[in-house]
Amino acid sequence: GGSVMAHNAIQVVGENLGASNGKPGQTFGVSQVPMLALGPGETVEVEREDNTGWEQWEQVEDFSQSTPNDKHFVCDPVAGEIQFGPSIRSPNGEDTRYGAIISGGLQVRLSSYRFGGGFKGNVGRATLTVTKSSIPYVASVSNRRAATGGVEPENIENAKLRGPQTMRTRNRAVTAEDFEFLAQEASPSVGRARCVQPEPGGAPGEARPGVVQVLLVPALPADQQQVSPEELRPPAELLQQVKEYLDQRRLLTTALVVSEPDYRWVSVEARVRVRAGADSETVRRNVEEKLYRFIHPVQGGPDGTGWPFGRDLFVSELYSQIQSVPGVEYTEELSIFPVDIATGERGEAAQTLTIPPTSLLCSHAHTVTCVSGG
């Protein structure tokens, strides 16, 4: 047998985007959206004026450095649009072109592009076992490892938060905030990043002086409440990709380590009194969902952006979380237990669960019992 790399995407080859009108700032759309970011060998091709074939143009992030002779384009994968350089009028009345203009009438196409992807492609191991068509000498297929790296397109709210950070970091990793932001810029598969810088007299095991440690949490689906240790473990390829991206932007005197956080797992047991007229099963399910969402590495915490690194968990705040669920009269009993994820064994019940600064809380199995209010 043999192994090959596979991607969850459908390829479109040689799609014609239309004819140029000979003006600056043209935009062409693809037929399948959202598309994936263009990869190696995927680019815009413009028909040559002498009809001798096609000429490949170069993709850039923006046109700020493009001259009138640069055959550049910008790709917006979410919108499925290919944009060419604009012409901007300066205060003195002169027009400045950013990027070359395609002569009128010439055809524009994409050599190839892909669409698909998303979280739904992150399937478990041994789940891809059916071939779409027969392949000579291939008796069976199977994915020996779980698929990783699939993420959804960025939403507007996240883009609003990221905009000011982009202006502030200037593509250089100097402060802890720079490292964290750029780590997430390196790949959409990064859900959260935490930069740990050494402090004088730090505890054993913490980052050494001159070493910056960046902790990565993989991106997770927005509606996923329970997560497994495997889903929270960044693939080696992702760790390497982020490290290479940060290495290009860090100070030469700084050593860099990229790894996963120290996850601490917790289980909650609650006995809840249900208001008269409320459905006990619905209340039980909603209370469990509340607990899983609150103690969540990516969506949890007081502000819903992920449980803060190094933040302790208090029984008192779980009371208030449960009380906010419709149909709950009050909570009769509530206990929290640390869980050894390797063995599944619970520790002793505690009023406060204390974790180190580089650790992150995750939900194990929660148990909610509802008692009717009569």
PEGIPE-V910835 format. One record per residue. N is the residue number from 1. PSI is psi in whole degrees, 0 to 359 (none if undefined). OMEGA is omega in radians with two decimals (999 if undefined). NEAR is the number of other ideal C-beta (glycine too) atoms within 12 Angstrom. Layout:
n=N psi=PSI omega=OMEGA near=NEAR
n=N psi=PSI omega=OMEGA near=NEAR
This chain:
n=1 psi=175 omega=3.14 near=10
n=2 psi=167 omega=-3.14 near=9
n=3 psi=141 omega=3.08 near=10
n=4 psi=155 omega=3.06 near=12
n=5 psi=137 omega=-3.13 near=11
n=6 psi=149 omega=3.12 near=19
n=7 psi=144 omega=3.11 near=21
n=8 psi=84 omega=-3.10 near=25
n=9 psi=157 omega=3.05 near=27
n=10 psi=132 omega=-3.08 near=18
n=11 psi=137 omega=3.02 near=22
n=12 psi=126 omega=-3.05 near=25
n=13 psi=131 omega=3.00 near=15
n=14 psi=39 omega=-3.14 near=19
n=15 psi=127 omega=3.11 near=27
n=16 psi=129 omega=-3.11 near=23
n=17 psi=345 omega=-3.14 near=33
n=18 psi=186 omega=-3.11 near=25
n=19 psi=144 omega=3.12 near=19
n=20 psi=145 omega=3.04 near=29
n=21 psi=3 omega=3.09 near=18
n=22 psi=10 omega=-3.11 near=17
n=23 psi=157 omega=3.08 near=18
n=24 psi=162 omega=3.04 near=27
n=25 psi=27 omega=-3.12 near=23
n=26 psi=150 omega=3.09 near=31
n=27 psi=132 omega=3.10 near=24
n=28 psi=146 omega=3.14 near=33
n=29 psi=148 omega=3.08 near=25
n=30 psi=166 omega=-3.06 near=33
n=31 psi=336 omega=-3.07 near=18
n=32 psi=114 omega=-3.13 near=21
n=33 psi=153 omega=-0.14 near=21
n=34 psi=149 omega=3.10 near=26
n=35 psi=162 omega=3.05 near=32
n=36 psi=156 omega=3.09 near=32
n=37 psi=140 omega=-3.11 near=26
n=38 psi=136 omega=3.14 near=32
n=39 psi=188 omega=3.12 near=20
n=40 psi=133 omega=3.13 near=10
n=41 psi=355 omega=3.11 near=15
n=42 psi=117 omega=-3.07 near=31
n=43 psi=174 omega=3.07 near=27
n=44 psi=138 omega=3.07 near=42
n=45 psi=134 omega=-3.12 near=32
n=46 psi=136 omega=3.14 near=35
n=47 psi=134 omega=3.10 near=26
n=48 psi=147 omega=-3.10 near=17
n=49 psi=335 omega=-3.14 near=17
n=50 psi=12 omega=3.10 near=10
n=51 psi=32 omega=-3.13 near=11
n=52 psi=11 omega=3.13 near=8
n=53 psi=209 omega=-3.05 near=13
n=54 psi=146 omega=3.12 near=22
n=55 psi=131 omega=-3.13 near=24
n=56 psi=136 omega=3.08 near=23
n=57 psi=165 omega=-3.02 near=37
n=58 psi=134 omega=3.08 near=25
n=59 psi=137 omega=3.07 near=32
n=60 psi=163 omega=3.13 near=25
n=61 psi=324 omega=3.09 near=19
n=62 psi=176 omega=-3.06 near=18
n=63 psi=12 omega=-3.04 near=28
n=64 psi=330 omega=-3.12 near=16
n=65 psi=8 omega=-3.08 near=13
n=66 psi=136 omega=3.06 near=30
n=67 psi=168 omega=-3.14 near=16
n=68 psi=342 omega=-3.12 near=19
n=69 psi=356 omega=-3.10 near=13
n=70 psi=124 omega=-3.13 near=22
n=71 psi=79 omega=-3.04 near=27
n=72 psi=156 omega=3.00 near=34
n=73 psi=161 omega=3.09 near=40
n=74 psi=138 omega=-3.13 near=31
n=75 psi=129 omega=3.03 near=35
n=76 psi=97 omega=-3.04 near=24
n=77 psi=323 omega=-3.09 near=31
n=78 psi=315 omega=3.12 near=24
n=79 psi=343 omega=-3.10 near=18
n=80 psi=41 omega=-3.07 near=28
n=81 psi=143 omega=3.02 near=24
n=82 psi=123 omega=-3.07 near=38
n=83 psi=142 omega=3.08 near=31
n=84 psi=162 omega=-2.96 near=40
n=85 psi=143 omega=3.14 near=34
n=86 psi=173 omega=2.98 near=26
n=87 psi=125 omega=-3.04 near=21
n=88 psi=132 omega=3.13 near=19
n=89 psi=126 omega=3.14 near=12
n=90 psi=169 omega=-3.13 near=11
n=91 psi=334 omega=-3.13 near=8
n=92 psi=4 omega=3.08 near=7
n=93 psi=355 omega=-3.14 near=8
n=94 psi=145 omega=3.10 near=10
n=95 psi=131 omega=3.10 near=17
n=96 psi=126 omega=-3.14 near=20
n=97 psi=139 omega=3.07 near=24
n=98 psi=92 omega=-3.08 near=28
n=99 psi=152 omega=-3.11 near=33
n=100 psi=158 omega=3.09 near=30
n=101 psi=136 omega=3.10 near=29
n=102 psi=130 omega=3.14 near=36
n=103 psi=145 omega=-3.11 near=22
n=104 psi=138 omega=3.09 near=17
n=105 psi=343 omega=-3.14 near=15
n=106 psi=141 omega=-3.13 near=29
n=107 psi=147 omega=3.13 near=26
n=108 psi=135 omega=3.13 near=37
n=109 psi=166 omega=3.00 near=32
n=110 psi=130 omega=3.12 near=40
n=111 psi=318 omega=3.02 near=28
n=112 psi=158 omega=3.00 near=26
n=113 psi=169 omega=-3.10 near=38
n=114 psi=150 omega=3.01 near=30
n=115 psi=159 omega=-3.07 near=29
n=116 psi=220 omega=3.12 near=23
n=117 psi=208 omega=-3.11 near=29
n=118 psi=173 omega=-3.12 near=23
n=119 psi=331 omega=-3.08 near=26
n=120 psi=342 omega=3.11 near=17
n=121 psi=351 omega=-3.14 near=28
n=122 psi=67 omega=-3.08 near=31
n=123 psi=159 omega=3.14 near=22
n=124 psi=169 omega=3.14 near=18
n=125 psi=150 omega=3.09 near=15
n=126 psi=30 omega=3.09 near=14
n=127 psi=342 omega=3.11 near=18
n=128 psi=93 omega=-3.00 near=23
n=129 psi=3 omega=-3.09 near=15
n=130 psi=127 omega=3.08 near=11
n=131 psi=144 omega=3.13 near=14
n=132 psi=335 omega=3.10 near=10
n=133 psi=158 omega=-3.11 near=8
n=134 psi=142 omega=3.14 near=11
n=135 psi=126 omega=-3.12 near=12
n=136 psi=136 omega=3.06 near=7
n=137 psi=10 omega=3.08 near=8
n=138 psi=113 omega=-3.10 near=14
n=139 psi=326 omega=-3.11 near=11
n=140 psi=161 omega=3.10 near=14
n=141 psi=155 omega=3.08 near=21
n=142 psi=143 omega=3.04 near=20
n=143 psi=117 omega=-3.04 near=24
n=144 psi=344 omega=3.09 near=17
n=145 psi=156 omega=3.08 near=22
n=146 psi=146 omega=3.10 near=23
n=147 psi=142 omega=-3.12 near=29
n=148 psi=166 omega=3.00 near=34
n=149 psi=350 omega=-3.14 near=31
n=150 psi=128 omega=3.12 near=28
n=151 psi=160 omega=3.10 near=33
n=152 psi=160 omega=3.10 near=24
n=153 psi=151 omega=3.13 near=25
n=154 psi=137 omega=3.10 near=22
n=155 psi=171 omega=-3.06 near=14
n=156 psi=318 omega=-3.10 near=11
n=157 psi=319 omega=3.12 near=12
n=158 psi=323 omega=3.12 near=20
n=159 psi=324 omega=3.11 near=14
n=160 psi=322 omega=3.12 near=12
n=161 psi=326 omega=-3.07 near=16
n=162 psi=332 omega=-3.07 near=21
n=163 psi=305 omega=3.13 near=15
n=164 psi=326 omega=3.12 near=12
n=165 psi=323 omega=3.12 near=24
n=166 psi=318 omega=3.14 near=19
n=167 psi=327 omega=-3.03 near=10
n=168 psi=324 omega=-3.02 near=17
n=169 psi=330 omega=3.13 near=25
n=170 psi=29 omega=3.00 near=14
n=171 psi=27 omega=3.08 near=20
n=172 psi=137 omega=-3.13 near=19
n=173 psi=102 omega=3.14 near=34
n=174 psi=304 omega=-3.14 near=23
n=175 psi=170 omega=3.10 near=21
n=176 psi=322 omega=3.13 near=26
n=177 psi=324 omega=3.09 near=21
n=178 psi=312 omega=-3.13 near=29
n=179 psi=318 omega=-3.10 near=40
n=180 psi=316 omega=-3.14 near=36
n=181 psi=314 omega=-3.10 near=35
n=182 psi=330 omega=3.08 near=39
n=183 psi=322 omega=3.10 near=44
n=184 psi=332 omega=3.06 near=37
n=185 psi=333 omega=-3.05 near=28
n=186 psi=328 omega=-3.11 near=31
n=187 psi=138 omega=3.05 near=31
n=188 psi=351 omega=3.10 near=30
n=189 psi=354 omega=3.09 near=34
n=190 psi=118 omega=3.11 near=38
n=191 psi=318 omega=3.11 near=40
n=192 psi=157 omega=3.08 near=33
n=193 psi=142 omega=3.13 near=44
n=194 psi=126 omega=3.12 near=37
n=195 psi=126 omega=3.14 near=37
n=196 psi=113 omega=3.12 near=34
n=197 psi=142 omega=-3.07 near=32
n=198 psi=147 omega=3.05 near=24
n=199 psi=150 omega=3.12 near=13
n=200 psi=133 omega=3.14 near=9
n=201 psi=26 omega=-3.12 near=8
n=202 psi=160 omega=-3.11 near=18
n=203 psi=156 omega=3.09 near=14
n=204 psi=140 omega=-3.14 near=9
n=205 psi=343 omega=3.10 near=14
n=206 psi=168 omega=-3.10 near=23
n=207 psi=138 omega=3.13 near=29
n=208 psi=158 omega=3.07 near=19
n=209 psi=135 omega=-3.11 near=15
n=210 psi=357 omega=-3.13 near=16
n=211 psi=129 omega=3.06 near=21
n=212 psi=127 omega=3.12 near=37
n=213 psi=128 omega=3.11 near=36
n=214 psi=123 omega=-3.13 near=45
n=215 psi=131 omega=-3.08 near=39
n=216 psi=136 omega=2.99 near=44
n=217 psi=125 omega=-3.12 near=41
n=218 psi=153 omega=3.05 near=42
n=219 psi=143 omega=-3.14 near=36
n=220 psi=154 omega=3.09 near=33
n=221 psi=145 omega=-3.08 near=22
n=222 psi=332 omega=-3.09 near=20
n=223 psi=8 omega=-3.12 near=16
n=224 psi=119 omega=-3.10 near=26
n=225 psi=304 omega=3.12 near=28
n=226 psi=135 omega=3.13 near=26
n=227 psi=152 omega=-3.14 near=35
n=228 psi=162 omega=3.08 near=22
n=229 psi=324 omega=-3.14 near=24
n=230 psi=321 omega=-3.12 near=20
n=231 psi=337 omega=-3.13 near=32
n=232 psi=2 omega=-3.13 near=35
n=233 psi=112 omega=-3.13 near=24
n=234 psi=134 omega=3.08 near=36
n=235 psi=152 omega=3.14 near=26
n=236 psi=325 omega=3.14 near=17
n=237 psi=322 omega=3.13 near=21
n=238 psi=317 omega=3.11 near=32
n=239 psi=318 omega=-3.13 near=31
n=240 psi=320 omega=3.14 near=19
n=241 psi=315 omega=-3.14 near=25
n=242 psi=319 omega=3.14 near=41
n=243 psi=315 omega=3.13 near=32
n=244 psi=321 omega=3.13 near=19
n=245 psi=316 omega=-3.14 near=28
n=246 psi=326 omega=3.12 near=39
n=247 psi=327 omega=-3.13 near=24
n=248 psi=347 omega=-3.01 near=18
n=249 psi=357 omega=-3.14 near=28
n=250 psi=168 omega=3.04 near=32
n=251 psi=147 omega=-3.11 near=18
n=252 psi=334 omega=-3.09 near=11
n=253 psi=1 omega=-3.10 near=11
n=254 psi=127 omega=3.00 near=28
n=255 psi=148 omega=-3.00 near=21
n=256 psi=135 omega=3.04 near=32
n=257 psi=127 omega=3.12 near=28
n=258 psi=125 omega=-3.07 near=39
n=259 psi=183 omega=3.09 near=29
n=260 psi=159 omega=3.13 near=33
n=261 psi=171 omega=2.99 near=37
n=262 psi=100 omega=-3.10 near=26
n=263 psi=135 omega=3.06 near=38
n=264 psi=126 omega=-3.03 near=35
n=265 psi=144 omega=-3.07 near=38
n=266 psi=143 omega=3.09 near=42
n=267 psi=141 omega=-3.11 near=37
n=268 psi=135 omega=3.00 near=41
n=269 psi=129 omega=-3.10 near=29
n=270 psi=143 omega=3.03 near=34
n=271 psi=118 omega=-2.96 near=22
n=272 psi=134 omega=3.02 near=40
n=273 psi=127 omega=-3.06 near=29
n=274 psi=140 omega=3.11 near=32
n=275 psi=151 omega=3.09 near=22
n=276 psi=133 omega=3.13 near=14
n=277 psi=346 omega=3.13 near=14
n=278 psi=148 omega=3.12 near=25
n=279 psi=120 omega=-3.04 near=17
n=280 psi=319 omega=-3.11 near=25
n=281 psi=320 omega=3.11 near=16
n=282 psi=317 omega=3.13 near=21
n=283 psi=316 omega=3.14 near=33
n=284 psi=314 omega=-3.13 near=29
n=285 psi=319 omega=-3.12 near=23
n=286 psi=325 omega=3.10 near=27
n=287 psi=317 omega=3.10 near=40
n=288 psi=315 omega=3.12 near=31
n=289 psi=321 omega=3.13 near=26
n=290 psi=318 omega=-3.13 near=36
n=291 psi=316 omega=3.14 near=40
n=292 psi=322 omega=-3.12 near=33
n=293 psi=325 omega=-3.11 near=32
n=294 psi=317 omega=3.13 near=37
n=295 psi=75 omega=-3.04 near=44
n=296 psi=134 omega=-3.05 near=41
n=297 psi=339 omega=-3.09 near=46
n=298 psi=326 omega=-3.07 near=38
n=299 psi=358 omega=-3.01 near=31
n=300 psi=199 omega=-3.14 near=37
n=301 psi=172 omega=-3.11 near=26
n=302 psi=329 omega=-3.09 near=19
n=303 psi=4 omega=3.06 near=12
n=304 psi=17 omega=3.14 near=17
n=305 psi=14 omega=-3.13 near=20
n=306 psi=142 omega=3.14 near=35
n=307 psi=128 omega=-3.10 near=40
n=308 psi=140 omega=3.09 near=26
n=309 psi=132 omega=3.07 near=33
n=310 psi=6 omega=-3.11 near=23
n=311 psi=130 omega=3.13 near=28
n=312 psi=161 omega=3.09 near=26
n=313 psi=132 omega=-3.10 near=39
n=314 psi=140 omega=3.10 near=22
n=315 psi=323 omega=-3.08 near=25
n=316 psi=322 omega=-3.12 near=16
n=317 psi=335 omega=3.06 near=28
n=318 psi=326 omega=3.05 near=37
n=319 psi=314 omega=-3.10 near=27
n=320 psi=325 omega=3.09 near=18
n=321 psi=314 omega=-3.13 near=35
n=322 psi=321 omega=-3.11 near=38
n=323 psi=335 omega=-3.12 near=23
n=324 psi=352 omega=-3.14 near=18
n=325 psi=128 omega=3.12 near=33
n=326 psi=136 omega=3.11 near=18
n=327 psi=352 omega=3.13 near=28
n=328 psi=124 omega=3.05 near=32
n=329 psi=305 omega=3.05 near=25
n=330 psi=168 omega=3.13 near=21
n=331 psi=120 omega=-3.11 near=32
n=332 psi=316 omega=-3.11 near=20
n=333 psi=146 omega=3.14 near=22
n=334 psi=128 omega=3.12 near=35
n=335 psi=146 omega=3.04 near=28
n=336 psi=142 omega=-3.08 near=39
n=337 psi=130 omega=2.96 near=29
n=338 psi=146 omega=-3.09 near=29
n=339 psi=132 omega=3.00 near=30
n=340 psi=106 omega=-3.03 near=17
n=341 psi=335 omega=-3.13 near=26
n=342 psi=324 omega=-3.09 near=10
n=343 psi=342 omega=-3.07 near=11
n=344 psi=3 omega=-3.11 near=14
n=345 psi=141 omega=3.12 near=14
n=346 psi=147 omega=3.03 near=24
n=347 psi=193 omega=-3.13 near=20
n=348 psi=149 omega=3.10 near=13
n=349 psi=144 omega=-3.09 near=19
n=350 psi=154 omega=3.05 near=24
n=351 psi=333 omega=3.12 near=18
n=352 psi=135 omega=3.07 near=17
n=353 psi=111 omega=-3.08 near=35
n=354 psi=134 omega=-3.13 near=18
n=355 psi=155 omega=3.12 near=27
n=356 psi=165 omega=-3.10 near=23
n=357 psi=332 omega=-3.10 near=27
n=358 psi=9 omega=-3.09 near=29
n=359 psi=162 omega=-3.07 near=31
n=360 psi=133 omega=-3.12 near=38
n=361 psi=143 omega=3.08 near=44
n=362 psi=148 omega=3.10 near=43
n=363 psi=131 omega=2.91 near=41
n=364 psi=223 omega=-3.13 near=34
n=365 psi=124 omega=3.07 near=23
n=366 psi=146 omega=3.13 near=37
n=367 psi=122 omega=-3.13 near=24
n=368 psi=127 omega=3.07 near=37
n=369 psi=129 omega=-3.12 near=24
n=370 psi=136 omega=3.10 near=32
n=371 psi=129 omega=-3.09 near=23
n=372 psi=141 omega=3.14 near=19
n=373 psi=355 omega=3.12 near=19
n=374 psi=none omega=999 near=11
